[in-house]
Amino acid sequence: MKINQILPFLRIVPLLLLPLQSAAQQEDQEQDIEYATNTFLDIRVINAQSVMLTPAGLLKFNISHRFGQINEGAYEFWGLDRATIRLSLNYGVTDWLDVGIARSTYEKTYEANAKASIVNQSRGEKNMPVTIAWYSAAFLKSLKWQDPDRDNLFSSRMSYAHQLIIARKFSDQFSLEILPTIVHYNLVERTRQANDRFSLGMAAKYNITETLTLNTEYFYRLNGMDRYNNVFSVGFDIMTGGHVFQLHFTNSRGMFERAFIEETEGQWGNGGVYFGFNITRLFYRVF
């Protein structure tokens, strides 16, 4: 074959290699980016959502248990004779999307939720100071109607929560996040009450050891009902393989956003505090 016959093919070779070169450059850039990991140990801090998601393809089962108030005294064994329970399943659809379902004994509430990662904290070739995620949930209260003879609407059972989660891992020991939140009620008790309730939450984690953390969180209600209180919680996370054990004290009996942000009745000052725990189990490659 003559050289002038080979030349056209030689001109095409660089074009064929361009995709490989671009992929190699992209891989080099990704290697120069360091993403923050383990900002929190689980998808929840205590009650509040953390910025973490269930890993893609994995299923997470959570049992949340809340005893009665400590100030109920010896007859109720300082609250241990009573219990409120929430069972939930979360599945990692992709690396950036987590979906879940749950059922709580508090007002016999069913729940569906989703959390999406927007940006991840990173440094190096790409600098991003925070991790940001979005969380939305719908709640169905299935208690029997107080007055079944009324024209009760199914939509009146529904409420919703929407939340922006902004977190920063300051060091291997300390992480902090803020949670602007809106809770919407389709039905309110009185016409003068707001259907949309706004609040601002804050949660923090401090690593005591590699497998033990101290957690705390607080939500300040901006326009909630006066007869309810702001929720404050403190507890510990214990990591053991595929399990996370969370032990905590909080003034909220409910364990989903509408309940613990807008309907907290307990007060820390008079012992209206609940002891509780969460147990999380991760199942690998279910689907």
PyRosetta script that sets phi, psi and omega in degrees:
from pyrosetta import init, pose_from_sequence

init()
pose = pose_from_sequence("MKINQILPFLRIVPLLLLPLQSAAQQEDQEQDIEYATNTFLDIRVINAQSVMLTPAGLLKFNISHRFGQINEGAYEFWGLDRATIRLSLNYGVTDWLDVGIARSTYEKTYEANAKASIVNQSRGEKNMPVTIAWYSAAFLKSLKWQDPDRDNLFSSRMSYAHQLIIARKFSDQFSLEILPTIVHYNLVERTRQANDRFSLGMAAKYNITETLTLNTEYFYRLNGMDRYNNVFSVGFDIMTGGHVFQLHFTNSRGMFERAFIEETEGQWGNGGVYFGFNITRLFYRVF")
pose.set_psi(1, 132.5)
pose.set_omega(1, -177.7)
pose.set_phi(2, -76.6)
pose.set_psi(2, 156.8)
pose.set_omega(2, -176.3)
pose.set_phi(3, -61.7)
pose.set_psi(3, -35.5)
pose.set_omega(3, -179.4)
pose.set_phi(4, -70.7)
pose.set_psi(4, -18.4)
pose.set_omega(4, 175.4)
pose.set_phi(5, -82.1)
pose.set_psi(5, -26.5)
pose.set_omega(5, -178.6)
pose.set_phi(6, -81.6)
pose.set_psi(6, -33.5)
pose.set_omega(6, -174.2)
pose.set_phi(7, -52.5)
pose.set_psi(7, -44.1)
pose.set_omega(7, 179.3)
pose.set_phi(8, -57.9)
pose.set_psi(8, -37.8)
pose.set_omega(8, 179.2)
pose.set_phi(9, -68.9)
pose.set_psi(9, -36.1)
pose.set_omega(9, 179.9)
pose.set_phi(10, -66.2)
pose.set_psi(10, -32.5)
pose.set_omega(10, 178.9)
pose.set_phi(11, -68.6)
pose.set_psi(11, -28.9)
pose.set_omega(11, -178.4)
pose.set_phi(12, -77.3)
pose.set_psi(12, -28.9)
pose.set_omega(12, -175.3)
pose.set_phi(13, -54.9)
pose.set_psi(13, -48.4)
pose.set_omega(13, 178.8)
pose.set_phi(14, -58.6)
pose.set_psi(14, -35.3)
pose.set_omega(14, 179.0)
pose.set_phi(15, -66.0)
pose.set_psi(15, -37.8)
pose.set_omega(15, 178.4)
pose.set_phi(16, -67.3)
pose.set_psi(16, -27.6)
pose.set_omega(16, -177.4)
pose.set_phi(17, -86.4)
pose.set_psi(17, -12.9)
pose.set_omega(17, -177.6)
pose.set_phi(18, -57.0)
pose.set_psi(18, -45.4)
pose.set_omega(18, 178.7)
pose.set_phi(19, -60.6)
pose.set_psi(19, -37.5)
pose.set_omega(19, 179.0)
pose.set_phi(20, -67.1)
pose.set_psi(20, -39.3)
pose.set_omega(20, 179.2)
pose.set_phi(21, -65.9)
pose.set_psi(21, -41.8)
pose.set_omega(21, 179.2)
pose.set_phi(22, -64.2)
pose.set_psi(22, -42.1)
pose.set_omega(22, 178.8)
pose.set_phi(23, -63.6)
pose.set_psi(23, -38.9)
pose.set_omega(23, 179.4)
pose.set_phi(24, -66.3)
pose.set_psi(24, -41.0)
pose.set_omega(24, 177.9)
pose.set_phi(25, -64.0)
pose.set_psi(25, -40.8)
pose.set_omega(25, 179.1)
pose.set_phi(26, -64.2)
pose.set_psi(26, -40.5)
pose.set_omega(26, 178.6)
pose.set_phi(27, -64.0)
pose.set_psi(27, -40.3)
pose.set_omega(27, 178.1)
pose.set_phi(28, -63.0)
pose.set_psi(28, -40.6)
pose.set_omega(28, 179.6)
pose.set_phi(29, -65.5)
pose.set_psi(29, -40.7)
pose.set_omega(29, 179.2)
pose.set_phi(30, -65.5)
pose.set_psi(30, -33.9)
pose.set_omega(30, 177.7)
pose.set_phi(31, -67.8)
pose.set_psi(31, -23.5)
pose.set_omega(31, 178.9)
pose.set_phi(32, -86.7)
pose.set_psi(32, -1.3)
pose.set_omega(32, 179.1)
pose.set_phi(33, -104.1)
pose.set_psi(33, 126.6)
pose.set_omega(33, 177.8)
pose.set_phi(34, -109.8)
pose.set_psi(34, 113.7)
pose.set_omega(34, -178.9)
pose.set_phi(35, -91.0)
pose.set_psi(35, 145.2)
pose.set_omega(35, 177.0)
pose.set_phi(36, -70.3)
pose.set_psi(36, 135.5)
pose.set_omega(36, 178.5)
pose.set_phi(37, -125.0)
pose.set_psi(37, 156.8)
pose.set_omega(37, 177.2)
pose.set_phi(38, 51.9)
pose.set_psi(38, 44.4)
pose.set_omega(38, 174.7)
pose.set_phi(39, -57.7)
pose.set_psi(39, -41.0)
pose.set_omega(39, 169.3)
pose.set_phi(40, -133.8)
pose.set_psi(40, 163.9)
pose.set_omega(40, -176.4)
pose.set_phi(41, -80.2)
pose.set_psi(41, -25.2)
pose.set_omega(41, -175.0)
pose.set_phi(42, -141.1)
pose.set_psi(42, 175.9)
pose.set_omega(42, -178.3)
pose.set_phi(43, -73.7)
pose.set_psi(43, -14.7)
pose.set_omega(43, 172.2)
pose.set_phi(44, -121.9)
pose.set_psi(44, 145.5)
pose.set_omega(44, 175.7)
pose.set_phi(45, -79.4)
pose.set_psi(45, -63.0)
pose.set_omega(45, 168.1)
pose.set_phi(46, -133.8)
pose.set_psi(46, -80.4)
pose.set_omega(46, 168.1)
pose.set_phi(47, -90.5)
pose.set_psi(47, -41.1)
pose.set_omega(47, -171.7)
pose.set_phi(48, -70.8)
pose.set_psi(48, 150.2)
pose.set_omega(48, 171.7)
pose.set_phi(49, -66.6)
pose.set_psi(49, 140.6)
pose.set_omega(49, 168.4)
pose.set_phi(50, -96.3)
pose.set_psi(50, 176.0)
pose.set_omega(50, -179.6)
pose.set_phi(51, -80.4)
pose.set_psi(51, -4.0)
pose.set_omega(51, -177.8)
pose.set_phi(52, -79.4)
pose.set_psi(52, 152.5)
pose.set_omega(52, 177.5)
pose.set_phi(53, -122.2)
pose.set_psi(53, 157.8)
pose.set_omega(53, 171.8)
pose.set_phi(54, -66.7)
pose.set_psi(54, 130.0)
pose.set_omega(54, -179.0)
pose.set_phi(55, -58.1)
pose.set_psi(55, 149.4)
pose.set_omega(55, -176.7)
pose.set_phi(56, -57.1)
pose.set_psi(56, 131.6)
pose.set_omega(56, 177.0)
pose.set_phi(57, 82.9)
pose.set_psi(57, -0.5)
pose.set_omega(57, -177.8)
pose.set_phi(58, -108.8)
pose.set_psi(58, 151.5)
pose.set_omega(58, -179.7)
pose.set_phi(59, -114.0)
pose.set_psi(59, 132.7)
pose.set_omega(59, -178.3)
pose.set_phi(60, -118.3)
pose.set_psi(60, 125.4)
pose.set_omega(60, 178.2)
pose.set_phi(61, -110.6)
pose.set_psi(61, 130.8)
pose.set_omega(61, -176.2)
pose.set_phi(62, -128.3)
pose.set_psi(62, 132.7)
pose.set_omega(62, 171.9)
pose.set_phi(63, -112.0)
pose.set_psi(63, 117.5)
pose.set_omega(63, 177.4)
pose.set_phi(64, -109.8)
pose.set_psi(64, 129.6)
pose.set_omega(64, -174.8)
pose.set_phi(65, -129.9)
pose.set_psi(65, 128.8)
pose.set_omega(65, -179.8)
pose.set_phi(66, -127.3)
pose.set_psi(66, 119.8)
pose.set_omega(66, 177.8)
pose.set_phi(67, -78.6)
pose.set_psi(67, -177.7)
pose.set_omega(67, 178.8)
pose.set_phi(68, -77.8)
pose.set_psi(68, -178.9)
pose.set_omega(68, -178.2)
pose.set_phi(69, -71.3)
pose.set_psi(69, 142.7)
pose.set_omega(69, -179.2)
pose.set_phi(70, -62.0)
pose.set_psi(70, -33.5)
pose.set_omega(70, -176.2)
pose.set_phi(71, -76.7)
pose.set_psi(71, 6.6)
pose.set_omega(71, 176.9)
pose.set_phi(72, -74.1)
pose.set_psi(72, -11.1)
pose.set_omega(72, 171.0)
pose.set_phi(73, 84.2)
pose.set_psi(73, -174.0)
pose.set_omega(73, -172.7)
pose.set_phi(74, -66.2)
pose.set_psi(74, -34.6)
pose.set_omega(74, -177.5)
pose.set_phi(75, -59.1)
pose.set_psi(75, -38.3)
pose.set_omega(75, 176.5)
pose.set_phi(76, -96.3)
pose.set_psi(76, 15.0)
pose.set_omega(76, -179.0)
pose.set_phi(77, 51.5)
pose.set_psi(77, 47.3)
pose.set_omega(77, 179.3)
pose.set_phi(78, 51.6)
pose.set_psi(78, 42.6)
pose.set_omega(78, 175.2)
pose.set_phi(79, 93.5)
pose.set_psi(79, -13.6)
pose.set_omega(79, -174.6)
pose.set_phi(80, -72.8)
pose.set_psi(80, -14.1)
pose.set_omega(80, 176.7)
pose.set_phi(81, -78.5)
pose.set_psi(81, -12.6)
pose.set_omega(81, -178.4)
pose.set_phi(82, -109.9)
pose.set_psi(82, 158.9)
pose.set_omega(82, -178.8)
pose.set_phi(83, -155.3)
pose.set_psi(83, 142.4)
pose.set_omega(83, 168.1)
pose.set_phi(84, -124.0)
pose.set_psi(84, 135.9)
pose.set_omega(84, -172.1)
pose.set_phi(85, -129.2)
pose.set_psi(85, 143.1)
pose.set_omega(85, 172.3)
pose.set_phi(86, -131.1)
pose.set_psi(86, 127.8)
pose.set_omega(86, 176.4)
pose.set_phi(87, -112.5)
pose.set_psi(87, 134.2)
pose.set_omega(87, -177.2)
pose.set_phi(88, -142.8)
pose.set_psi(88, 151.0)
pose.set_omega(88, 173.0)
pose.set_phi(89, -125.6)
pose.set_psi(89, 131.5)
pose.set_omega(89, 175.3)
pose.set_phi(90, -126.8)
pose.set_psi(90, 140.5)
pose.set_omega(90, -179.0)
pose.set_phi(91, -128.1)
pose.set_psi(91, 134.0)
pose.set_omega(91, 176.8)
pose.set_phi(92, -83.5)
pose.set_psi(92, 101.0)
pose.set_omega(92, -178.8)
pose.set_phi(93, -69.4)
pose.set_psi(93, -47.3)
pose.set_omega(93, 175.1)
pose.set_phi(94, -139.5)
pose.set_psi(94, -175.8)
pose.set_omega(94, 176.6)
pose.set_phi(95, -67.4)
pose.set_psi(95, -16.2)
pose.set_omega(95, -176.4)
pose.set_phi(96, -117.8)
pose.set_psi(96, 0.8)
pose.set_omega(96, -177.0)
pose.set_phi(97, -134.4)
pose.set_psi(97, 129.2)
pose.set_omega(97, 179.5)
pose.set_phi(98, -125.8)
pose.set_psi(98, 129.8)
pose.set_omega(98, 177.2)
pose.set_phi(99, -123.1)
pose.set_psi(99, 151.8)
pose.set_omega(99, -177.1)
pose.set_phi(100, -152.7)
pose.set_psi(100, 162.5)
pose.set_omega(100, 172.9)
pose.set_phi(101, -133.6)
pose.set_psi(101, 155.6)
pose.set_omega(101, -178.3)
pose.set_phi(102, -157.0)
pose.set_psi(102, 162.4)
pose.set_omega(102, 174.7)
pose.set_phi(103, -141.5)
pose.set_psi(103, 128.9)
pose.set_omega(103, -179.2)
pose.set_phi(104, -116.6)
pose.set_psi(104, 144.5)
pose.set_omega(104, 173.8)
pose.set_phi(105, -72.6)
pose.set_psi(105, -23.2)
pose.set_omega(105, 176.2)
pose.set_phi(106, -63.1)
pose.set_psi(106, 111.2)
pose.set_omega(106, -177.7)
pose.set_phi(107, 55.0)
pose.set_psi(107, 25.2)
pose.set_omega(107, 177.1)
pose.set_phi(108, 46.6)
pose.set_psi(108, 56.9)
pose.set_omega(108, -169.9)
pose.set_phi(109, -97.6)
pose.set_psi(109, 129.2)
pose.set_omega(109, 171.7)
pose.set_phi(110, -98.0)
pose.set_psi(110, 151.7)
pose.set_omega(110, -171.6)
pose.set_phi(111, -145.4)
pose.set_psi(111, 143.5)
pose.set_omega(111, 169.9)
pose.set_phi(112, -132.1)
pose.set_psi(112, 137.2)
pose.set_omega(112, -175.1)
pose.set_phi(113, -146.2)
pose.set_psi(113, 163.8)
pose.set_omega(113, 177.0)
pose.set_phi(114, -149.5)
pose.set_psi(114, 144.1)
pose.set_omega(114, 177.4)
pose.set_phi(115, -132.7)
pose.set_psi(115, 132.5)
pose.set_omega(115, -177.2)
pose.set_phi(116, -125.1)
pose.set_psi(116, 133.6)
pose.set_omega(116, 175.3)
pose.set_phi(117, -81.6)
pose.set_psi(117, 133.3)
pose.set_omega(117, -178.7)
pose.set_phi(118, -102.0)
pose.set_psi(118, -54.9)
pose.set_omega(118, 175.5)
pose.set_phi(119, -140.5)
pose.set_psi(119, 157.4)
pose.set_omega(119, 179.9)
pose.set_phi(120, -118.0)
pose.set_psi(120, 138.9)
pose.set_omega(120, 176.4)
pose.set_phi(121, -61.3)
pose.set_psi(121, 133.6)
pose.set_omega(121, -177.3)
pose.set_phi(122, -156.4)
pose.set_psi(122, 164.7)
pose.set_omega(122, 174.6)
pose.set_phi(123, -145.8)
pose.set_psi(123, 165.0)
pose.set_omega(123, -176.3)
pose.set_phi(124, 109.1)
pose.set_psi(124, -129.9)
pose.set_omega(124, 179.1)
pose.set_phi(125, -60.7)
pose.set_psi(125, -30.7)
pose.set_omega(125, 178.3)
pose.set_phi(126, -126.1)
pose.set_psi(126, 118.3)
pose.set_omega(126, -178.5)
pose.set_phi(127, -104.4)
pose.set_psi(127, 120.1)
pose.set_omega(127, 176.3)
pose.set_phi(128, -135.5)
pose.set_psi(128, 117.6)
pose.set_omega(128, -172.1)
pose.set_phi(129, -74.4)
pose.set_psi(129, -18.4)
pose.set_omega(129, -175.0)
pose.set_phi(130, -137.8)
pose.set_psi(130, 161.8)
pose.set_omega(130, 168.0)
pose.set_phi(131, -104.8)
pose.set_psi(131, 134.7)
pose.set_omega(131, -177.7)
pose.set_phi(132, -126.2)
pose.set_psi(132, 133.8)
pose.set_omega(132, 176.1)
pose.set_phi(133, -136.9)
pose.set_psi(133, 160.0)
pose.set_omega(133, 177.4)
pose.set_phi(134, -119.9)
pose.set_psi(134, 136.7)
pose.set_omega(134, -178.6)
pose.set_phi(135, -128.5)
pose.set_psi(135, 134.5)
pose.set_omega(135, 175.1)
pose.set_phi(136, -136.0)
pose.set_psi(136, 144.9)
pose.set_omega(136, -179.8)
pose.set_phi(137, -146.3)
pose.set_psi(137, 149.5)
pose.set_omega(137, 174.7)
pose.set_phi(138, -121.1)
pose.set_psi(138, 136.0)
pose.set_omega(138, -175.8)
pose.set_phi(139, -121.5)
pose.set_psi(139, 134.3)
pose.set_omega(139, 178.3)
pose.set_phi(140, -117.1)
pose.set_psi(140, 112.0)
pose.set_omega(140, 176.8)
pose.set_phi(141, -84.2)
pose.set_psi(141, 119.0)
pose.set_omega(141, -173.8)
pose.set_phi(142, -107.5)
pose.set_psi(142, 18.9)
pose.set_omega(142, 173.6)
pose.set_phi(143, -60.4)
pose.set_psi(143, 150.7)
pose.set_omega(143, 175.6)
pose.set_phi(144, -64.5)
pose.set_psi(144, 145.9)
pose.set_omega(144, 179.7)
pose.set_phi(145, -62.5)
pose.set_psi(145, 137.0)
pose.set_omega(145, 177.6)
pose.set_phi(146, -64.2)
pose.set_psi(146, -35.6)
pose.set_omega(146, 177.1)
pose.set_phi(147, -126.6)
pose.set_psi(147, 89.4)
pose.set_omega(147, -176.7)
pose.set_phi(148, -66.4)
pose.set_psi(148, -14.2)
pose.set_omega(148, -179.6)
pose.set_phi(149, -80.7)
pose.set_psi(149, -12.2)
pose.set_omega(149, 177.1)
pose.set_phi(150, -73.1)
pose.set_psi(150, 167.8)
pose.set_omega(150, 174.1)
pose.set_phi(151, -84.4)
pose.set_psi(151, 78.3)
pose.set_omega(151, -176.0)
pose.set_phi(152, -82.5)
pose.set_psi(152, 132.3)
pose.set_omega(152, -178.6)
pose.set_phi(153, -100.5)
pose.set_psi(153, 142.9)
pose.set_omega(153, 177.0)
pose.set_phi(154, -61.2)
pose.set_psi(154, -37.0)
pose.set_omega(154, -178.8)
pose.set_phi(155, -62.3)
pose.set_psi(155, -23.3)
pose.set_omega(155, 179.4)
pose.set_phi(156, -68.9)
pose.set_psi(156, -17.8)
pose.set_omega(156, 177.9)
pose.set_phi(157, -78.6)
pose.set_psi(157, -13.7)
pose.set_omega(157, -169.0)
pose.set_phi(158, -93.1)
pose.set_psi(158, 143.8)
pose.set_omega(158, 169.5)
pose.set_phi(159, -144.5)
pose.set_psi(159, 164.6)
pose.set_omega(159, -172.3)
pose.set_phi(160, -142.5)
pose.set_psi(160, 157.0)
pose.set_omega(160, 174.1)
pose.set_phi(161, -137.1)
pose.set_psi(161, 138.3)
pose.set_omega(161, 176.2)
pose.set_phi(162, -132.0)
pose.set_psi(162, 137.0)
pose.set_omega(162, -169.5)
pose.set_phi(163, -147.9)
pose.set_psi(163, 135.6)
pose.set_omega(163, 171.0)
pose.set_phi(164, -101.8)
pose.set_psi(164, 128.6)
pose.set_omega(164, -177.0)
pose.set_phi(165, -113.9)
pose.set_psi(165, 117.9)
pose.set_omega(165, -178.1)
pose.set_phi(166, -120.1)
pose.set_psi(166, 114.5)
pose.set_omega(166, -172.6)
pose.set_phi(167, -126.7)
pose.set_psi(167, 151.1)
pose.set_omega(167, 174.3)
pose.set_phi(168, -138.2)
pose.set_psi(168, 130.3)
pose.set_omega(168, 172.4)
pose.set_phi(169, -92.8)
pose.set_psi(169, 105.2)
pose.set_omega(169, -176.0)
pose.set_phi(170, -77.6)
pose.set_psi(170, -30.6)
pose.set_omega(170, 179.0)
pose.set_phi(171, -160.8)
pose.set_psi(171, 179.3)
pose.set_omega(171, 177.1)
pose.set_phi(172, -65.3)
pose.set_psi(172, -17.1)
pose.set_omega(172, -178.5)
pose.set_phi(173, -96.9)
pose.set_psi(173, -33.1)
pose.set_omega(173, -166.6)
pose.set_phi(174, -128.1)
pose.set_psi(174, 131.6)
pose.set_omega(174, 174.5)
pose.set_phi(175, -133.5)
pose.set_psi(175, 149.2)
pose.set_omega(175, -178.0)
pose.set_phi(176, -141.2)
pose.set_psi(176, 144.5)
pose.set_omega(176, 175.5)
pose.set_phi(177, -143.4)
pose.set_psi(177, 154.0)
pose.set_omega(177, 173.4)
pose.set_phi(178, -120.1)
pose.set_psi(178, 149.7)
pose.set_omega(178, -171.3)
pose.set_phi(179, -136.6)
pose.set_psi(179, 84.1)
pose.set_omega(179, 170.4)
pose.set_phi(180, -64.2)
pose.set_psi(180, 130.2)
pose.set_omega(180, -169.8)
pose.set_phi(181, -137.0)
pose.set_psi(181, 144.6)
pose.set_omega(181, 169.9)
pose.set_phi(182, -126.2)
pose.set_psi(182, 129.7)
pose.set_omega(182, 174.1)
pose.set_phi(183, -112.7)
pose.set_psi(183, 128.5)
pose.set_omega(183, -178.6)
pose.set_phi(184, -114.1)
pose.set_psi(184, 129.6)
pose.set_omega(184, 173.5)
pose.set_phi(185, -104.9)
pose.set_psi(185, 126.5)
pose.set_omega(185, 172.6)
pose.set_phi(186, -67.0)
pose.set_psi(186, -35.8)
pose.set_omega(186, -179.1)
pose.set_phi(187, -126.3)
pose.set_psi(187, 129.4)
pose.set_omega(187, 176.3)
pose.set_phi(188, -114.0)
pose.set_psi(188, 162.8)
pose.set_omega(188, -175.0)
pose.set_phi(189, -68.7)
pose.set_psi(189, -38.5)
pose.set_omega(189, -177.3)
pose.set_phi(190, -133.8)
pose.set_psi(190, 153.3)
pose.set_omega(190, -175.7)
pose.set_phi(191, -64.3)
pose.set_psi(191, -27.1)
pose.set_omega(191, -178.1)
pose.set_phi(192, -78.8)
pose.set_psi(192, -10.0)
pose.set_omega(192, 180.0)
pose.set_phi(193, -81.0)
pose.set_psi(193, 146.2)
pose.set_omega(193, -178.7)
pose.set_phi(194, -78.0)
pose.set_psi(194, 138.0)
pose.set_omega(194, 172.9)
pose.set_phi(195, -75.0)
pose.set_psi(195, -31.2)
pose.set_omega(195, 179.9)
pose.set_phi(196, -104.7)
pose.set_psi(196, 123.3)
pose.set_omega(196, -179.4)
pose.set_phi(197, -115.4)
pose.set_psi(197, 128.1)
pose.set_omega(197, -177.1)
pose.set_phi(198, -106.4)
pose.set_psi(198, 145.2)
pose.set_omega(198, 178.2)
pose.set_phi(199, -151.6)
pose.set_psi(199, 163.1)
pose.set_omega(199, 177.0)
pose.set_phi(200, -129.3)
pose.set_psi(200, 119.9)
pose.set_omega(200, -179.3)
pose.set_phi(201, -107.2)
pose.set_psi(201, 159.6)
pose.set_omega(201, 176.0)
pose.set_phi(202, -143.9)
pose.set_psi(202, 137.7)
pose.set_omega(202, 179.8)
pose.set_phi(203, -139.7)
pose.set_psi(203, 148.2)
pose.set_omega(203, -177.6)
pose.set_phi(204, -142.0)
pose.set_psi(204, 152.0)
pose.set_omega(204, 177.2)
pose.set_phi(205, -132.7)
pose.set_psi(205, 135.0)
pose.set_omega(205, 175.0)
pose.set_phi(206, -126.5)
pose.set_psi(206, 123.5)
pose.set_omega(206, 179.8)
pose.set_phi(207, -77.7)
pose.set_psi(207, 115.5)
pose.set_omega(207, 173.7)
pose.set_phi(208, -81.2)
pose.set_psi(208, -45.3)
pose.set_omega(208, 171.3)
pose.set_phi(209, -135.5)
pose.set_psi(209, -175.0)
pose.set_omega(209, 179.5)
pose.set_phi(210, -66.3)
pose.set_psi(210, -24.0)
pose.set_omega(210, -176.3)
pose.set_phi(211, -119.8)
pose.set_psi(211, 6.3)
pose.set_omega(211, -178.7)
pose.set_phi(212, -133.1)
pose.set_psi(212, 126.2)
pose.set_omega(212, 179.9)
pose.set_phi(213, -128.0)
pose.set_psi(213, 152.1)
pose.set_omega(213, 171.5)
pose.set_phi(214, -102.6)
pose.set_psi(214, 126.6)
pose.set_omega(214, -176.4)
pose.set_phi(215, -121.7)
pose.set_psi(215, 148.3)
pose.set_omega(215, 173.8)
pose.set_phi(216, -149.4)
pose.set_psi(216, 153.2)
pose.set_omega(216, 179.7)
pose.set_phi(217, -155.3)
pose.set_psi(217, 155.3)
pose.set_omega(217, -178.5)
pose.set_phi(218, -151.8)
pose.set_psi(218, 138.5)
pose.set_omega(218, 175.7)
pose.set_phi(219, -122.4)
pose.set_psi(219, 127.8)
pose.set_omega(219, 176.8)
pose.set_phi(220, -104.0)
pose.set_psi(220, 119.3)
pose.set_omega(220, -179.1)
pose.set_phi(221, -84.3)
pose.set_psi(221, 127.0)
pose.set_omega(221, -175.2)
pose.set_phi(222, -86.7)
pose.set_psi(222, -31.9)
pose.set_omega(222, -179.3)
pose.set_phi(223, -146.6)
pose.set_psi(223, 35.1)
pose.set_omega(223, 180.0)
pose.set_phi(224, -80.2)
pose.set_psi(224, 176.8)
pose.set_omega(224, -179.5)
pose.set_phi(225, -72.6)
pose.set_psi(225, 141.8)
pose.set_omega(225, -174.0)
pose.set_phi(226, -65.3)
pose.set_psi(226, -27.7)
pose.set_omega(226, -175.5)
pose.set_phi(227, -77.7)
pose.set_psi(227, -4.2)
pose.set_omega(227, 176.1)
pose.set_phi(228, -106.4)
pose.set_psi(228, 162.6)
pose.set_omega(228, -175.0)
pose.set_phi(229, -115.6)
pose.set_psi(229, 159.5)
pose.set_omega(229, 171.9)
pose.set_phi(230, -71.1)
pose.set_psi(230, 145.3)
pose.set_omega(230, -176.1)
pose.set_phi(231, -95.7)
pose.set_psi(231, 133.1)
pose.set_omega(231, 174.9)
pose.set_phi(232, -129.7)
pose.set_psi(232, 134.9)
pose.set_omega(232, -176.3)
pose.set_phi(233, -139.3)
pose.set_psi(233, 148.7)
pose.set_omega(233, 176.7)
pose.set_phi(234, -144.6)
pose.set_psi(234, 142.4)
pose.set_omega(234, -178.3)
pose.set_phi(235, -172.9)
pose.set_psi(235, -171.5)
pose.set_omega(235, -177.1)
pose.set_phi(236, -127.9)
pose.set_psi(236, 144.8)
pose.set_omega(236, 169.4)
pose.set_phi(237, -107.1)
pose.set_psi(237, 135.9)
pose.set_omega(237, 176.3)
pose.set_phi(238, -124.8)
pose.set_psi(238, 117.7)
pose.set_omega(238, -178.7)
pose.set_phi(239, -95.8)
pose.set_psi(239, 125.5)
pose.set_omega(239, 177.4)
pose.set_phi(240, -137.1)
pose.set_psi(240, 91.3)
pose.set_omega(240, 179.2)
pose.set_phi(241, 62.6)
pose.set_psi(241, -121.7)
pose.set_omega(241, -179.2)
pose.set_phi(242, -83.9)
pose.set_psi(242, 2.9)
pose.set_omega(242, 179.9)
pose.set_phi(243, -109.8)
pose.set_psi(243, 148.3)
pose.set_omega(243, 166.3)
pose.set_phi(244, -125.7)
pose.set_psi(244, 122.9)
pose.set_omega(244, 175.6)
pose.set_phi(245, -103.2)
pose.set_psi(245, 129.7)
pose.set_omega(245, 178.4)
pose.set_phi(246, -121.1)
pose.set_psi(246, 120.9)
pose.set_omega(246, 177.3)
pose.set_phi(247, -113.7)
pose.set_psi(247, 133.3)
pose.set_omega(247, -172.5)
pose.set_phi(248, -156.5)
pose.set_psi(248, 165.7)
pose.set_omega(248, 171.5)
pose.set_phi(249, -123.6)
pose.set_psi(249, 136.8)
pose.set_omega(249, -177.5)
pose.set_phi(250, -153.6)
pose.set_psi(250, 157.3)
pose.set_omega(250, 176.3)
pose.set_phi(251, -94.9)
pose.set_psi(251, 14.4)
pose.set_omega(251, 179.6)
pose.set_phi(252, -113.0)
pose.set_psi(252, 133.5)
pose.set_omega(252, 174.3)
pose.set_phi(253, -84.7)
pose.set_psi(253, -36.4)
pose.set_omega(253, 179.4)
pose.set_phi(254, -75.5)
pose.set_psi(254, 154.5)
pose.set_omega(254, -174.2)
pose.set_phi(255, -127.7)
pose.set_psi(255, 19.9)
pose.set_omega(255, 171.5)
pose.set_phi(256, -129.8)
pose.set_psi(256, 163.2)
pose.set_omega(256, -163.8)
pose.set_phi(257, -54.4)
pose.set_psi(257, -48.7)
pose.set_omega(257, -178.8)
pose.set_phi(258, -59.5)
pose.set_psi(258, -39.9)
pose.set_omega(258, -174.8)
pose.set_phi(259, -73.3)
pose.set_psi(259, -50.4)
pose.set_omega(259, -173.1)
pose.set_phi(260, -82.6)
pose.set_psi(260, -21.7)
pose.set_omega(260, 178.1)
pose.set_phi(261, -85.8)
pose.set_psi(261, -45.2)
pose.set_omega(261, -170.2)
pose.set_phi(262, -107.4)
pose.set_psi(262, -8.5)
pose.set_omega(262, -174.4)
pose.set_phi(263, -131.5)
pose.set_psi(263, 31.5)
pose.set_omega(263, 179.0)
pose.set_phi(264, -81.2)
pose.set_psi(264, 122.9)
pose.set_omega(264, -178.0)
pose.set_phi(265, -104.6)
pose.set_psi(265, -23.3)
pose.set_omega(265, -176.4)
pose.set_phi(266, -69.8)
pose.set_psi(266, 152.8)
pose.set_omega(266, 177.4)
pose.set_phi(267, -127.8)
pose.set_psi(267, 129.9)
pose.set_omega(267, 179.0)
pose.set_phi(268, -62.9)
pose.set_psi(268, -34.7)
pose.set_omega(268, -173.8)
pose.set_phi(269, -64.6)
pose.set_psi(269, -28.7)
pose.set_omega(269, -178.9)
pose.set_phi(270, -113.3)
pose.set_psi(270, 19.8)
pose.set_omega(270, 178.3)
pose.set_phi(271, 80.3)
pose.set_psi(271, 13.5)
pose.set_omega(271, 177.6)
pose.set_phi(272, -79.3)
pose.set_psi(272, 60.0)
pose.set_omega(272, -173.4)
pose.set_phi(273, -121.6)
pose.set_psi(273, 142.0)
pose.set_omega(273, -179.6)
pose.set_phi(274, -109.0)
pose.set_psi(274, 134.5)
pose.set_omega(274, 169.1)
pose.set_phi(275, -91.6)
pose.set_psi(275, 139.2)
pose.set_omega(275, -179.2)
pose.set_phi(276, -153.6)
pose.set_psi(276, 175.6)
pose.set_omega(276, 177.2)
pose.set_phi(277, -150.6)
pose.set_psi(277, 153.7)
pose.set_omega(277, 172.1)
pose.set_phi(278, -121.9)
pose.set_psi(278, 137.7)
pose.set_omega(278, 174.7)
pose.set_phi(279, -123.0)
pose.set_psi(279, 122.8)
pose.set_omega(279, -178.5)
pose.set_phi(280, -116.0)
pose.set_psi(280, 132.9)
pose.set_omega(280, 176.4)
pose.set_phi(281, -124.4)
pose.set_psi(281, 130.7)
pose.set_omega(281, -178.9)
pose.set_phi(282, -102.6)
pose.set_psi(282, 127.0)
pose.set_omega(282, 178.1)
pose.set_phi(283, -106.6)
pose.set_psi(283, 126.6)
pose.set_omega(283, -172.0)
pose.set_phi(284, -90.5)
pose.set_psi(284, 132.2)
pose.set_omega(284, 171.8)
pose.set_phi(285, 49.3)
pose.set_psi(285, 60.3)
pose.set_omega(285, -179.7)
pose.set_phi(286, -73.2)
pose.set_psi(286, -42.9)
pose.set_omega(286, -178.2)
pose.set_phi(287, -112.2)
pose.dump_pdb("model.pdb")
